[in-house]
Amino acid sequence: MQQVSQPPHSEALWRMLTQQANAAYAQQHTLSAHAKYTEAMTNAEEMLQIFQETGVPLSAPLAFVISCHNLADCLETQKQTDQAAHFLRYACTKLTHLAQRPELPLQARLACVEQLRPAVNVLSEQSIPSLSHQQDIQNLIAQARTAALTVYQVASYAVQTRLEDAPVTERPS
């Protein structure tokens, strides 16, 4: 696996862009907020790409989910519901895919699963007019839950294995 170093300012840049977008959104400057949320999303995707290759930083899945949800909220405000739904599905799909990657360190996979919960919750609360879209969403949620259960089983097995491999010590008398 190729080692890629992450620029130390990536997370700080993502936070700054997100804060600027939040401020614009709070002042109902939706176009400016949308532009900043898009920049923050680009930065979050870059962090997630590095995370996909290295398993760090563990904050990348969180930044990614927040960016997807922020963009979805902003687009919903602009009455662009299809695009908003795209970002909600994108968050769930991407994290499910990453959680299923056995080559990622277990901690990285657990970080993805941890962020799947809010992604699935928001996705399941979305009002979807078409039956085919509802079925797609239900399938996506089922895939996310399956991935989460698999990662939790692997984590449980890893803990049991460590305990079983521990040296046996005699009790003091």
N, C-alpha and C positions, 0 to 999 in steps of 0.2 A: 504494500500500500504506500503510495506516495505521500510524503509528509508536506503539508502546506501550512505555512505559518499565517496566522490571522493577524491582520493589522490591529494593534491594540486599541485603536480608536473606533472600531466598528460598532461595538455596543454603545459607546458613548455617543457616537454620531446618530445611531438609531434612536436613542433616548431623546436627544436634542430635537431631531426631526419630528418625532412623535409629540413631544411637548409643544412645539410650534404649531403642529397641525391641530392639536387639542385646543390650543388657545384660539386659533382661527375658527374652529368649529363652534366653540362656545360663543363667539361673537357673530355667529351665523354667516361667516365668510366661507361658504361651502366650496367655492371654486379654489380658493387658496388652500383650504384644508385638504381638499382632494389632491392637490398637487403635492403637498407636504406628506400626506399619507402614502402617496404613490412612491415618493422618494424613500420614505421609511420602509416601505414594502420591498423595494429594490435592495436596500441595505440588509433587511432581514433575510431575503433570499440568498444574498451573498454569504451571510453568516451561516445559513442552513446548508449551503453548498460545501463550505469548509467543514461543518459539522458532519455532513454525510461522508466526507472523506477521512476525517480524523476522529470523530466522536466528541469533539470539543468545539466551541464552548457549550456547556450544558444549558446555557440560557438561550441558545439559538431557537429551540422549538417554542419557547415562551414568546420570544420576540416575533416569531413568524405568526403564531396564532393571534397575538394582539394586533399585528398589522393587518391580517386578513379580516378580523372582526371590525377594526376601525374603518377600513375601506368599505366593507359591507354596510356599516351604519351610515357612512357618508353617502354612499350611492343610493341607499334606501331613502335618505332625506331628499335626494335629487330625483326621486321617483324612477330610478334605474334598477328596478327589482331583479331583473334577470342577471345583470352584472353583479349585483349584491349577492345573489344566490350563488353565483360562480365562485366568489371568494370564500363563502362558507363551505362549499363542497371541496374547494381546493385545499383548505386547511385540513379537513378531515382526511382527504385522499392522500396528501403528502405525508402526514404524520403516520397514517396507517402503513404506508409503504416503508417508511424509515423504521418503524417499530418491528417490521417483519424481516429486516435485514440482519441475518445471523452474524455477518462480519463486523457489525457495529458492536462496540463494547456494551455490556449489559447495562451499565449506568446510562449510556446514551439512549438505549432502547427504552429504558424506564422513564427517562426524561420525555420522550415522545409520547409514551402511554399516559403520563401525567397530564400532558396538554391535550390528549384526545378527549378527556372527559368534558372540558368546557367547549371544545369544538363540536362534539356530538350533542351536547345540551342545546347549544344555539341552533344547530342544524335541525334538531328535532322540533324546536319551537317555531320554526319558519312556517308561515302559511303558504302552501303550494297549491295553485289552482288545478293543475293537470294531474290526472291519475298516474300517468307514466312517470312524471317527475316525482310524485310521492313514492312510487315503487323504487325508483333510482335512489332516493334518499334513504328509504328503509334498507335497501341492499348495502349502501355505503355505511350506514350505522351498524349493521350486522357484521360487516367486514372489520370495522374498527373494534367492535367488542371482541370478536374472535382474535384479532391481533393482540389486544390488551390481555386477554386470558392466557394466550400462549406465552407472552412475555412474563406475566406473573408466575406461570408454572415454571418457566426456566429459572426465574429468580428464586423461587422456592426450592427448586432442585439444587441450585448453586449453594444456598444456605445449608441445606441438609448435607450436601457433600462436604462442605467445609467442617460441619460439626462431626460427621462420621470420620473424617480424616484427622481430627484433633487427637493428639496423643492422650492415651489413657493414663491418668495419674492416680495413684493410690490415695485413699482417704487417710488423713492423719488420724492416729489413734489417741 
